[in-house]
Amino acid sequence: MRFDKPLLEGTLIRRYKRFLADVELEDGRRLTVHCPNSGAMTSCSEPGSRVVISDSENPARKLRHTLEMVRSGRTWIGVNTMNPNRAVEGFVRRQRVVELQGYDTVRREVKYGIEGRSRIDLLLSGGDGQRPPCYVEIKNSTLRRGEHAAFPDAVTERGLKHLLELEAEVAAGHRAVLFFFVGRADVSRWRPADEVDPAYCKTLRRVVEAGVEVLAYGMRFSRRGVELRQRLAVDWPPFDGQGAAS
């Protein structure tokens, strides 16, 4: 996936009120930019970090610029949560994700769940044989714990709801996949962040036992765009029910 807007590089002054960030550009200008990420952004929002922002080129927009990437060490981390769905859709359409190959139709934001109140990120259908439709929920995973990427980075009631909806699709005879989009190239494995949200991670283990599939794929971000790297190993640390992963 390539970025379709002009990019500017600068230094992060601060990220605040969840959706705002102050950035100093290389030419000395200071901008307040939109930060499209509702998570804690732990390990990727340190003041003084190098950042890349995009320019919408729309002077009528209240915040014309958007935070896209934050530098950690030698790695760019994708923090714009609008990018994973678009990127994964492209990878699936080009048959780049082996586990999601063979479907004729790829649709985004399809209504599902109780009374159709939710929308699934990707719905895959068709293909050879009588395969069931595949419901794909995409989660942006930026938190780093040693060699692991981890999710979530904050308590997520919305994410918990998604788990229950995916579990219901499996019970109805459909396929359900939780796709963790790991937007940093400095990790080699993935695990649930039990210490951050024990309730979510306990439920995640349960729905996986019920048949929900987990895929974690590493990405490499650069000013050119987003590159699909490889599938990451998924680890399930012992869990005591209180969030103590070991």
C-alpha positions, 0 to 999 in steps of 0.5 A: 500500500502506498501513501497517496498524500504528500508526507512531511517529517518532523519531531513529536512535541506531545500527543494529547487528548487522544486525537491531537499531536503537536509536531515541529517540522524540519523547517521550524514550523509547529503544527497541531495534527490529527492523531487517528489512534484511540489507543494508549500508543505505549512505546510509540508516542515519546516526545522527541521522536521522529514522526511522519505526517501526511498533508490532506492539502485541504485548507478547509479541514480543521486539522489539515495534517495527520500523524502517520508514523512514529520512529522508535530506534531504527523502526517506523511504526504505523500509528494511523488506524485508518491504514490497516483496513485499506492495506489488508484489503489490498493484500487479500485482493492480491492473494498475498495472505495465504490463509485468506486466499481463494475467495472471489469477493472481498467487501468492506464494512459489511453490517453484521452482528446483533440486529446488524448494528456492527460492521465487519472490516472484511467479508470474504465469500465465493470461490471454489467449493462450498466454503462458508463466508469468512468474517475478518476483523482487523486490529492495529497492533503497535505495542512492543514487549521485548520480541513480541508485539502485543494487543491491546495497548489499552482496555477495549470494551469495543474490542471485547464486543468484536470477539463475541460477534466473531464467536457468534459467526463461528457458531453459525457455521461461518469462518471468523478471523482476527487479523493482527496488523503489526505495524512495526518491523522490530518484533518477531512474535505476537502475544495477547497483552494480558497485563493491559486488559485481562478481560479481553485476553481471557475472552480472546482465549475462549473464542479461539478455543471456540474456533475463531482464528488468529493471524498476526502479520508483520508490516514494514512502514516507510515513506514509500508506504506499507510492505507486508513482511511475514506471518508472525508466530503467536504465543499464548503465555500462561494466564492466571485470570488476573492479567499476569502473563509469564 
